[in-house]
Amino acid sequence: MKGMTKALQRTPHNLTSKFGMSKSTPSADRDRRERKFAAIEAASEKMHKDSVVFRDGVTSLLSSGTSFSGSLATLFAPIGNEYNLASKFPQSEVTIKNIDAYQRLMEELKETLQPELDLIESRIVQPSKELNDICKKIRKTCTKRDHKLVDYDRHNNSLNKLRDKKEKSLKDEKNLFKVEQDFELAAGEYEHYNNLLKTELPEFLRMATQFVDPLFHSFYYMQLNVYYIMLEKLQSFTDGKYDLERRDIENVYFEQRGDAGEQLDELGITKRLVTTAKLLQQSRGTPASSRTVSSSSKADLARKESSAGSYASRNVSAPPPYSASSTVGKKAPPPPPPLKPKPGAAPKVYCTAIFDYEAQAAGDLSFSAGDRIEIVERTDSAEDWWTGRLDGRQGIFPGNYTQVD
């Protein structure tokens, strides 16, 4: 609360000094030292962040390499044994034989570089963090000095205004005594922080330069050591296994891949020609008489045609057609009574999902096993696509993924 009160007291002077209505104490030496310190402050903060990023980047690189080698070993082990890739694809024989060695190499490289990363942590990251913390403390002192300078300037302006007043009242004389006391207190506090920074800030700038120079050299040689160890390990693995004289890596990749990419593109399982929503729309748009006959209907029709042909070959006459004379003398049963309409709206029908379904196209309704779906529209067959509503979403879904309640 005390800081808020002082901030409010300094606000009028800060506003008037910006427009040149109040006098401020200039100091070229102070501004020059401030610019040098701001440059070192920004550089120390960036150096600390970059050292942390480098340490984490190398750690992530080693972890990703180890995980990548493990994935390759897991991928090639079952495929290579089951499909005998080494004999069918001779160009992959070297990879299949050396994948286990590559996995061991990456794990060994991670263990070898761990002491180097610990050294970067203790010699680079921590010292740069300490330098950054010192800069933050000095910045607080500079901010406090600036606040004391504002207090000094505003009390000095008030004092000069009262002193320059020609006719002073009794109240002015009392205020003059109080303002003189406030000015002496503000001047003493400003001189304390200003002399402190004037004396010790140049010394800090000199020591910071001496501190950063060996820090840079240490970081450079540690980086060089990390790169050298990685290069040595990886070259030891490739000796006698791969041809590293060619530099056109992209052309080598396409030569070894062959036409595998084109064969993958021609697989039907990777394509989806018509979406389920469009299929449902087409089936609903065609009349019932022109819809495609189901497989069961085709089988029944084939059986009827074959049985009719067999009867014709045996010269067996067909049964007489239905006529009204054959039913003379028989009393027709009375028609059933009409159903009474139920009052109110039709009851809602729900179904429960027994499998998970993820929408494959726009208009599909996704759900999880156990969800209760309101059926908006359905057919008699569970093999068709139904329309349902779930959690405010409406779409189509396969009926055989659910069970009607």
Secondary structure, 3 states (H helix, E strand, C coil): CHHHHHHHHHHHHHHHHHCCCCCCCCCHHHHHHHHHHHHHHHHHHHHHHHHHHHHHHHHHHHHHHHHHHHHHHHHHHHHHHHHCHHHHCHHHHHHHHHHHHHHHHHHHHHHHHHHHHHHHHHHHHHHHHHHHHHHHHHHHHHHHHHHHHHHHHHHHHHHHHHHCCCCCCHHHHHHHHHHHHHHHHHHHHHHHHHHHHHHHHHHHHHHHHHHHHHHHHHHHHHHHHHHHHHHHHHHHHHCCCCCCCCCCHHHHHHHHHCCHHHHHHHCHHHCCCCCHHHHHHHHHHCCHHHCCCCHHHHHHHHHHHHHHHHHHHCCCCCCCCCCCHHHCCCCCCCCCCCCCCCCCCCCCEEEEECCCECCCCCCECCECCCCEEEEEECCCCCCCEEEEEECCEEEEEEHHHEEEC
